[in-house]
Amino acid sequence: MTFASDILRVVGDEPIEAVSISPKRSHYRDSDPSDHNLGSGPVSWEVAKPILDYDYDTGYGGQDCHDVWVWTPTRVLFVHEYDGATSVAYAPRFPSPFVRATQ
């Protein structure tokens, strides 16, 4: 599975409105010299997809992909790492107002 296809799997049927890409982090190799042009602001999925269309390891050993933030109409996706395993996670784009639990 490529990084781009994993993002699309999580996005599902929602359109991607924008993508922000930070230079690739890796515990195992140096970043690609072309990464130095990234991070200048959000881009469309059409621009981002070819950059993110590479095989990446979701297993243990640390993040081996770009840091990304992907905006859909209802969610913001990001790279999440837990106990050395990498995944694409998301949070609501517009969270509901905080509601206190009654005692």
Secondary structure as UniProt FT lines:
FT   HELIX           3..11
FT   TURN            12..13
FT   STRAND          18..24
FT   HELIX           33..37
FT   HELIX           45..52
FT   STRAND          66..71
FT   STRAND          75..82
FT   TURN            83..84
FT   STRAND          85..92
//
